[in-house]
Amino acid sequence: MIGKLKGIVDSFGDDFVLLDVQGVCYQVHCPSRTLQGLPRVGEAAVLSIDTFVREDMIKLYGFHDDTEREWFRLLMTVQGVGAKVALGILGIMKASEVANAIALGDKTAVTRAPGVGKRVAERIVSELKDKAPNFASVDGGTIAISSSLQENTASNSISDAVSALSNLGYQQAQASAAVAAALKTAGEDASAETLIRLGLKELAV
């Protein structure tokens, strides 16, 4: 099993790079973002590798780091998500952005990837939501609010505040983050009006 390759960039294909490792060129398929971030031909590069083995084929997938590789593996645990779709998702979003989108229930962000329809996006968010917070960069309070809104368990004041901020043109993730910050200042019993006022201050910063 190959876990990492260090070598010289030999050439690029549409979705792969040829990496020369001491005279042996490995064809490594990568997300488009990873390919774009690699050095030029003739320069040294390092890729975290996931090795896919079948009776008739061995295929290498390469990633910027181990976290990106881990998300590739996690995405492929979802029904309907193969290597091509997983690479497509990681081609438009960093690993942390994938985690944030899933943690916040942002199915629209996931559907931006090629080959990902609404149904597949819903499965990705549903099946990976418990794993996403470990990788997400958003505040835990924001994730909690987003989850409660999805499950219809948010209090009326929180729900009304997020809805009001969303109606002003802010994305739900932004509105949830602003309300989460407002709750830290005003407390759990704050009214919707207070949360909206404090949330707008947060968004204006």
Secondary structure, 3 states (H helix, E strand, C coil): CCCEEEEEEEEECCCEEEEEECCEEEEEECCHHHHHHCCCCCCEEEEEEEEEEECCEEEEEEECCHHHHHHHHHHCCCCCCCHHHHHHHHHHCCHHHHHHHHHCCCHHHHHCCCCCCHHHHHHHHHHHCCCHHHCCCCCHHHHHHHHHHHCCCCCHHHHHHHHHHHHCCCCHHHHHHHHHHHHHHHCCCCCHHHHHHHHHHHHHC
